[in-house]
Amino acid sequence: MSTSIDKDSWLLELAFLLARPFSPSPVQAAATSVLVATSPDLADRGGAYFTDLEERPPAPSSLEVATQDRLWAVTERWLAEGRP
């Protein structure tokens, strides 16, 4: 996806130029999000992880209750501090 984030750095501009042939087009990048948002087959589904137009299992660590609790606590603290 093309942006102007690299306009002030020749090194970043070079990195993006070299990565461009391997990067998805905007249509390809949006395809999974559009599918999940609009598919009637997925209307009553929630909490699933999709990538490349397919449902994938979540990372094992994301299923650990202790990890979930830690993430929740950090998120609450950051929101209370006004972090973005």
N, C-alpha and C positions, 0 to 999 in steps of 0.2 A: 504494500500500500504506500503510495507516494505522499509524503508530507514535506514541510520545509524545516523540519527539526535539525537538519544538517547544515543549514545555511551559514553558520558561523564557524564551522570546523571542517577543514579539508580532510582530516583523518576520518571523521564520521561520514563525510560525504563519500569518501572512497569505500568505506566499509559497506555503506548502503548500496553503492553501485555494484560492488562485488556480490552482494547478497541478492540483488534483484532477480537474477534468473531462477533462484530457488524459492522466491517468495510467492505467495498466492496472490492472485488478482483480487480486487475488492469484492467481486462477485463470489469468488471461491472462499474468501475469508468470511463472508457473511452467510454462506449457505447453511451451515449447521444451526446457527442462531435463528435464521428464518424458518428452517424446517421445524425446529422445536417449538417456536412461537406460534406457528400456524397449522401444524398437523392436527387434524381431528383425532387421530389415533393416540395422541399424547396429551389430550385435553385434561384428563383426570390423573395425570402422572406428575409427580413432583419429587425433587431430591435426587434425580438421576443425573449422571454425568455423560455428556455426549461430546464426541469429537469426530471429525471427518465423516459426518453424517451417520454415525453409529453410536449406540450406547456402549459405554465402556465401564468396567468395574472401577470403583474409586480406589485410591491408594490405600493400602492397609492401615497406614498411620491415621488416616482421616476417620477411621471407624473406631479408634480408641477413645473411650469416654474421657480419659484424663487429658488427652490432646484437645478434644472439643471444649472441655471446661476451661482449659488454659487460654485457648483462642477467644472464647467468650469473655473471659475476665480482661484480657488485654484490650479487646475491642471496646468494652464498656469504659475502661480507664482512658483510652485514647479519645473516645467521644466526649467524656467528661472534661478532658483537657482541651477540647476544641481542635484536635488534630484532624486533618482531612482524611 
